Amino acid sequence: MLYLIVLLVSPVTSRAQDQVLADSLALRLENIPDSDTSRLSVLAQIANNQTDPRKKLEFANMLVKEATTHKSPYYQHHAYLNEGQAYRLMGDFDVAIYALFKALNFAEKAGYERGVAASNTALADVHSLVGNHNDAVLYYKKALTQLQGQNSRLQALTLLNLGDEYYMSKMYDSALVCFERSKAIYEQLGDDSSGLAYNLGNIGLVKAEQGELEEAERNVRDAIEQLKAHQDHYGIAIFLTYMAEIYQRKGLLNGARSFADSSMRISKRYGLKNEIRDNSLRLADIYAMSSDYETAYKFHQQYVELKDSIANDELYNRMENLESAFELAKKQGEVDLLKARQKNQQIIITTAIIVTIILTLLAIVIFRYYRAKAKINKVLEEQKRSLESLNETKDKFFSIISHDLRGPINSFHGISHMIKHFVKTKDTDQLLEVADDIDRSVDRLSNLLDNLLNWAMQQQGQFPYVPEKLSFNEVAADLLNIFANMAKGKQVRLINDLQGEMTLWADRNTTQTIFRNLISNALKFTPPGGQVKVSGHCEEEKAVIRVSDTGVGMSVAKLNKLFEVHGEKSTFGTAGEKGLGLGLLLVQEFVEMNGGHIEVQSTPHEGTAFTVKLPLFEKHAELQESQ
């Protein structure tokens, strides 16, 4: 989500705050007698130019007293306006609004139209900060009514802020009108400040929301170039983030990542914590779209940590400012005590109530913050588990594809030897028969690949289990056809010794994977002249299916670790066939998924037999009828 830059300037003057000037005027103030009315003007300038909100409040309170003594609504307006701005900067928004209404009242009494506009602008700034966008729009409009026809820099700034409120309320056409008007005033005034650059960038952001990405990019680029001339690193960092957003919307992820990295470098160089936080979230989103989930997760973790850190800093600063404001109020009470003890007592009681309310609100804020943090951590943990599950499923599926395709492909080695033999013997009839075998093998391999890819499309973080009435006789016939050329190439006999019709209640894909692995392994470890036999019979509620071979067999030690996860590589077959070492782990998992059981017997140099027991459809149907 994009956030526009709100220019919260002092509406009293179009000049920026100048702490050096404020300090110089404070020294001058010490030499002016208390009765001299020129103190009012000096106090107003000091308060206007103070950058420290606590000092601004201190001089604003002094101006309130002296302006009240001299009964000057003009300077009373300035005093309460600065007081309201000080409380706004310290985060005490309710007190700020109260002071600003006083400033508005005195400006109206004095007939000071610019002061009325300044008060309304300041009220709009406070409402904007607390998210009351409708009220902010109302007060900015009131300010513009007072400034109508002036074409001043204050009017341009007010239009810029009003456009921001419309943008936050998703009223993009109104926002665009305000930004265009503000831009025109800056250009008419020949203003060389950064206000023109912000208008250009903000217009670009509106264009982006309206789907005009090319024009949006052009405006934001121009804004960045102008801000570089002003060395406005804060604005450059933010608009670079917006460029990353625009490129991300256009699907240009490399460009988006480049702009986000540039913004991140500037933000880190100048300590812009909020921008570092926002860029971390942007980069997490970009890397996630690029399927680099590990990097995306790291940036998201960085975003959460920075978010918590900034929230803690803001909470600490708010507490510090409130404490300073309280100390200042207490000192003011001590001065007032010399004039009226009764009034001072009332102030102390009121202050105590306000502090109690503030501390209660702070306790509520802290409680809600930690509760929200706990929820976020829970969501992140769930996302982590989901990613781990997806990664595990991916590894298993790749293992299935590698194992199931390797067997049929290896059969082409045997066919190639046969072709060479028949070419040497010039036996063309046999060559034509081999060509037919190749065609059938390619068809079977293509069908196998289609089935595997279709199955992959169904994956949703785990292997689907969809049991059905399944003829194992058909499954066995298809598998033996697939491995026929591989067996022929190795000179191994493939025997189908199933006793009668066997109908299973099982998932087709996982069942085919089980016996593809077992038959492939049997052929792999059976030397030429041996045999691989698939036999089976029905026994009570189960179909007992046996895949046996006359191969190299296994030792007792290897049998005991056959279905365990370990770091050893797969053993090469009798003809040098390669493997991944994951096939039997998947076989065991899929057998159990189908409600079955697997056993193995093996004797070194004599052979191995795997026995798989799977549920029969007839027993499942009987159980359904009884239920």
Residue, then its C-alpha position, 0 to 999 in steps of 0.5 A: m500500500l502506498y502512503l503519500i507524503v504529508l507536508l506538516v508545516s507551520p501555517v503561521t508562516s511560509r518560512a521553515q522553522d529556524q532554531v538558530l533564529a529562535d535562540s538569537l531572539a531568546l537572548r534579545l528577549e532578556n533585554i526587553p522590559d516586561s512592560d514593553t509590548s514589543r515582547l509580544s512580537v519577539l515571543a511569537q517569532i521565537a515560538n514559531n521557529q522552535t524545533d523542540p516541541r517542549k520549548k515551543l510550548e514553553f514560549a507559547n505559554m509565556l506569550v499567552k500570559e503576556a498577550t492576555t495581559h495586554k488584551s491582544p487577540y492577534y497575539q493570543h491567536h499566535a500563542y494558542l496556535n503554537e501551543g496547539q502545534a506543540y501538543r500535536l508534535m508531542g502526540d497529545f492530540d486532544v489538548a492540541i485541538y482544544a488549543l487550536f480552537k482557541a487560536l481560531n476564536f481569537a483570529e476571528k475576534a481580531g478579523y485576521e483572515r490569514g490567522v483563521a486559515a492557519s488555524n483551520t489548516a493546523l486543525a486539519d493536520v491534527h485530524s489527518l494524523v489521527g485518521n479522521h480524514n473526513d474532518a481533515v478535508l473539512y478544515y482544509k477546505k475552510a482554510l482554502t476558502q480564507l486563502q482564495g485568490q491569494n495564490s500563496r505558498l500556504q495555499a499550495l501547501t494546503l492544496l497538497n495536504l487536501g489532495d493527500e486526504y482525498y488519496m487516503s480516502k481513495m477519492y483519486d479524481s479529487a486528489l488529482v485536481c488538488f495536486e494539479r492546482s497546487k503544482a500550478i501555483y508553485e509554477q506560477l510563484g517560481d517556487d524552488s522548494s521541494g513542494l513542486a517535486y512532491n506534487l509531481g510524485n503524488i500525481g504519479l501515485v494517483k495515476a498508478e492507482q488509476g492504472e496509468l502506470e507509464e505516466a505514473e512512472r514518468n511523474v515519479r521519476d521527475a519527482i526523484e530528480q528534483l528532490k535530488a537537486h534539493q538533497d531531500h533524501y527522505g523524499i527520494a527514499i519514499f518515491l524510490t519505494y513507489m517506483a518499486e511498487i509501480y514496477q512490481r505492478k508491471g511484473l518487472l520484478n528485477g526492476a522493482r527489486s533494484f528500486a527497493d534496494s536503492s531506497m533501502r540503501i538511502s534509508k539506512r545511510y540516513g537512519l530513516k527507520n520507517e522507510i527501512r521497515d516499509n522497504s523490508l515489507r516491499l522486498a519480502d513481497i517482491y522475493a515471494m513473487s519471484s518464488d525466493y521464499e527463503t529471502a522473502y521470509k528473512f525480509h518479512q522477519q526484518y519488517v516485523e522486528l523494525k515494526d516492533s522497534i519503531a512502535n516501542d520508540e514511539l511509545y517511549n518518546r510519547m511517554e517522555n514528551l508527556e512527562s516533560a509536558f507534565e513537568l512544565a505544567k507543574k512549574q507553571g503551577e508554581v508560578d501561578l501559586l504566587k498569584a492565586r493558591q486556590k487556582n493552583q490547587q485546582i490545576i494540580i487536581t486537574t493535572a493528576i486526573i489527566v495523568t491518570i487517564i493518560l497512564t490508563l490509556l497507555a496501559i491499554v495501548i501496551f496491552r493491545y500491542y502485545r496481543a497483536k504481536a502474539k497474533i502476528n507471531k502465530v500467523l508467521e509460525e503457521q506460514k512457516r509450517s505450511l512452507e515446510s510442508l510444501n517443500e517436503t511434498k515437492d522433494k517427494f514428488f521429484s523423487i517419484i518422477s526421477h525414480d519412475l522415469r528412470g526405469p523405462i528410460n534405462s530400458f532403452h540401453g537394452i534396446s540399443h544393444m539389441i539393435k547393434h546385435f541385429v545390425k551386425t547379423k543383418d537380421t532386418d525382421q528382428l530390427l522391425e520388431v525392435a522398432d515396434d517395441i520402441d514405439r510401444s515403449v515411447d507410448r507407455l513412457s509418454n502416458l506415464l509422464d502425462n499421469l505424473l504431471n496430472w498428479a502433480m497438478q493436484q498437489q496442494g501441500q500434501f499427496p491426495y488420497v482418493p481411494e476407489k475400486l481398483s483392479f490390481n490385475e490391470v495395474a500389474a499388466d500395465l506396469l509389466n508392459i512398462f518394464a518389459n523392454m528393461a527386463k528384455g535388455k537385461q535378459v531378466r524374465l518378468i513373470n505375472d503369477l497373480q491367482g485370480e481377479m484381485t480388486l482393491w480399495a486403494d488410491r490409483n496413483t499411490t498404488q501404481t507408485i508403490f509397485r513401480n518402485l518395487i518392480s524397478n528395484a527388483l530389475k535393478f538388482t537382478p543379474p542377467g538370467g534371473q527372474v522377477k515375479v509378481s504374484g498374489h492372492c486374496e487372504e481374508e480382508k487383504a490382498v497379499i501381493r508379492v514382488s520377488d527376484t533372484g537378485v543379489g539380496m541384502s544382509v541383515a544389517k541392511l534389512n534393519k535400516l531399509f526403511e530409515v532416513h539416512g545419509e547413505k547414497s543409493t546402491f548401484g544396480t547390477a548394470g550400473e543403474k543409478g538411484l536416489g535412495l528415496g524410493l522405499l521410503l515413499v513405498q512404505e509411506f504410500v502403503e500405510m496411506n492406503g491402510g496396508h502393510i509391507e514386509v521384506q525377506s532377503t538372503p544375500h546372493e539368492g534374492t529379495a521378496f517384498t510382500v504388500k498387503l492392501p485392503l480388498f474392495e469386497k470387504h470395504a463394500e460389506l463394511q459400508e452396507s453394515q454401517 
